[in-house]
Amino acid sequence: MVVYASLYPFTGWRDQGVVPLAFLQAPLPQYWTGFDIASNLVGYAPLGFLLALALRRSGVGQWAWLVALALPVLLSLAVEMLQSYLPMRVPSNVDLALNALGAALGVALAMLIEWLGALRRWSQIRANWFEPSAHGGLVLLALWPFALLYPQPVPFGLGQVRDRLEDALTTLLMDTPFLSWVPVRQTAPAPLSPLAEAFCIGLCVLTPLLMGYADMRSRIRRLFFCGLVVAGAVCVAGLSAALTYGPDHAWAWLTPQAQLGLILAVVVGVSCVLMPRRMCNVVMLLCLAVSLALLNGAPISPYFAQSLEVWEQGRFIRFHGLSQWLGWMWPFAALVFGLLAVSRSTATPTHAN
């Protein structure tokens, strides 16, 4: 994520006749904004924090804190040097200093929560809530809110890639004999009806819900998790709409079909709390398959495409461009994860407590 945000859009690489380390001796830049300062601080703080926790738990010992600080600083130095080959990016000694400070803040926070015993309590909470084998599912669940940040034609409708993939393949295979292999739609697809859209929204919210159910130990905790997922989805969708259209339109996406879809997700989610873990993965796969079929069989509204152009030209693209890729790839990663989980549970069947 740090490399993506620092080197986007990865085009125009060329030698500009500048020594890569010359920015270290350059005078301080005359112009900077609060956003630049905050993004450089916040961008490296999670990296230092996560590195410190990972190295501390891996048995490195007291050296973990120093290594966790040195690695982000070296990464920042490498990225700033690479920026000297990108005309659209400017290497800065201030950015390097802010990145190092952000990493130091992250490491300090990791040291603080370990001293307070928060790591031990989190390990106990994780052991009480989730199965010991819960790893990939937790990562996908943590990434799901970030994938929702990039605006979608259908609320929560991740994975709508057919039109973009079709255009990309057509461009790639132009003037080649393989162009005829691209399955181009001959007629314009019909948009989703309000009922079909509500059904699709419900399936999209049920997918992470059932993924979490499959890794949870207790049915009571599943009920709490259901409310947490739905509330979190509504908040993230509101944040995405506020960033796209402005704070006054934060809840414009909450149409009657979106409300119906959320109600459907809650009703079905509560009904599934008694479902065995393996069956949760199976139903999750069904939800993914049907929702992806509905989404990729529907067109993208031209008005929505126009609003995306405004979004993509803004400064948030450096971070939310990554959420666009997450939005495209998350359902397919969840599909692979679900298939692997079902195959493992077939070999060693387990049941929810």
RAWO-V615375 format. One record per residue. N is the residue number from 1. PSI is psi in whole degrees, 0 to 359 (999 if undefined). Layout:
N	PSI
N	PSI
This chain:
1	320
2	315
3	318
4	312
5	331
6	332
7	359
8	137
9	19
10	29
11	156
12	23
13	129
14	157
15	117
16	13
17	23
18	133
19	129
20	330
21	7
22	334
23	339
24	328
25	2
26	152
27	162
28	139
29	145
30	334
31	130
32	161
33	165
34	326
35	319
36	316
37	313
38	318
39	322
40	324
41	308
42	328
43	325
44	347
45	314
46	326
47	312
48	321
49	310
50	322
51	318
52	316
53	315
54	315
55	324
56	321
57	348
58	359
59	15
60	333
61	207
62	340
63	347
64	320
65	318
66	317
67	321
68	335
69	322
70	321
71	313
72	325
73	317
74	321
75	315
76	318
77	316
78	319
79	317
80	324
81	319
82	329
83	339
84	346
85	2
86	116
87	333
88	353
89	150
90	116
91	146
92	135
93	332
94	319
95	317
96	315
97	318
98	323
99	317
100	320
101	319
102	316
103	321
104	321
105	320
106	317
107	318
108	321
109	320
110	319
111	321
112	313
113	333
114	320
115	326
116	352
117	14
118	328
119	319
120	320
121	322
122	319
123	322
124	319
125	317
126	319
127	327
128	328
129	323
130	156
131	153
132	334
133	0
134	100
135	293
136	321
137	321
138	323
139	315
140	321
141	323
142	330
143	340
144	314
145	324
146	325
147	329
148	346
149	323
150	129
151	142
152	147
153	321
154	127
155	130
156	7
157	77
158	149
159	14
160	88
161	357
162	312
163	315
164	319
165	321
166	316
167	319
168	317
169	321
170	317
171	319
172	321
173	9
174	138
175	26
176	158
177	345
178	356
179	326
180	347
181	342
182	123
183	76
184	134
185	131
186	330
187	152
188	130
189	152
190	142
191	160
192	139
193	160
194	321
195	319
196	324
197	318
198	318
199	318
200	318
201	316
202	318
203	321
204	325
205	328
206	332
207	303
208	332
209	312
210	329
211	317
212	321
213	321
214	341
215	2
216	147
217	324
218	142
219	328
220	318
221	332
222	320
223	316
224	319
225	324
226	311
227	323
228	318
229	313
230	315
231	318
232	321
233	317
234	317
235	317
236	321
237	321
238	319
239	317
240	316
241	323
242	321
243	330
244	310
245	352
246	154
247	330
248	342
249	26
250	330
251	20
252	334
253	343
254	66
255	170
256	322
257	327
258	319
259	318
260	320
261	320
262	320
263	319
264	317
265	319
266	314
267	312
268	322
269	318
270	324
271	339
272	5
273	336
274	0
275	138
276	157
277	315
278	320
279	328
280	317
281	322
282	313
283	325
284	318
285	321
286	316
287	317
288	313
289	315
290	316
291	319
292	322
293	317
294	314
295	315
296	353
297	357
298	151
299	163
300	129
301	135
302	331
303	323
304	318
305	323
306	321
307	328
308	327
309	321
310	316
311	312
312	341
313	350
314	172
315	340
316	346
317	333
318	333
319	315
320	348
321	327
322	322
323	334
324	314
325	322
326	319
327	325
328	318
329	338
330	313
331	326
332	326
333	320
334	326
335	314
336	316
337	316
338	319
339	319
340	320
341	319
342	320
343	322
344	318
345	337
346	322
347	321
348	83
349	138
350	165
351	149
352	148
353	999
